[in-house]
């Protein structure tokens, strides 16, 4: 599925939803390694962007997004609308990242002749 066919909106401009297939999700649970904790701790002393944690978060979001898209494709969707992310700390240093949306089948809107 082309990433352009995913949106946080509830419709895709230029397309008409022909079928709604339901909610799909991707979930990943990540923890920081001891090296990551030490590195992040050192970066907090300097201030600014904590790149070690930024990379961890980006990887977790990308993995959850990819799983959601795969789930949508498995049930026959060619687009996703209403895409959202959620994150919850499951235990100290362990975070769940959830990506979810509505799997739909869309077709291009035909211009009036």
N, C-alpha and C positions, 0 to 999 in steps of 0.2 A: 504494500500500500504506500503510495506516495505521501510524504509528510504533509504536503499541501492539502491533502484530503482529511486532515485532522484539524479540529478547531475547538476553542473554548466557547464559541458561540453555539447557538442551537440550530443554525442553518449554514449552509455553504453557498456563498454567492455564486450564481450561475448554475446551480444544481437544484434539483427537486428530490426530496426524500420520497422514495417509493415504498420502502419497507423499513420498519424499525425492528431490529433483532434483539434488543435488550442491552442491559448493562454488561460491560466487560471490564476486566481489571488485570493489572499486573502488580505484583507485590514482591518486594525484596527486603531482607533484613540484613543490616550491615553493622559492623562494629569497627572501632578503631584499634589498630594493633598497638602494642606497647611503644614501638618506634614512632608511630603516628601520634600517640598521646604526648610523647616527649617533644617531638618536633612542633606540634601545635602549641604546647606549653611555652616553648622557646619563642615561637612567633608572637604569642600574646604579649610577651615582654617588650617587644619592639613596637607593637601596635600595627594597625592597618589590616589588610586582607590576610586571613589565615589560609594560605593557599593549600595546605595539606587537607584541611577540612573542606574547603571549597571543591577540590578535586574529588574527595570522597562523596560529597553530596551530589555532585554532577554525575558521577558514575552510577550512584544509586538511582537517581531520577531517570537517567537514560536506560538503565536496565529495566526498571518498572514500566517505562513507556514502551520499550520494545516488546515486553511480554504482553502488554495490553493490546498492541497492534496484532501480534501473533494470535491472541485469543479471538480478536475480531475477525481476522482472516479465516480462522478455523470454522467459524459459524457462517461464513459467506458474505461478510461486510466488505464494502469497498470504500467506506468512509467512517469517521468517528466524529461525533458532535458532543458538546458539553464536557470536554476533557478537563479533568481536575487532578490535582495532586494533594495528598495528605501525608503527614509524617507524625509518628508517635514514638516516643521513647519507651521501649518495651522494658528495659532495665538499664541500669547505669552504663552508659557507653554503647548501648545497643539500640539502634533506631530502625523502625519499620517505615518504608516508603511505599505508598500506595498510589497508583495512577489508575484512574477509572474514567469511563465515558460511556456514551450510548453508541452501539454499533448500528449502522444504518446501511441501506443500499440506496445509492443516488444515481440519477441520470441527468445529463445536461439539459437545461431548459432550452427549448427550441424557440427561436425567434419567430414572431408572427409574420406570415407571408403577406 
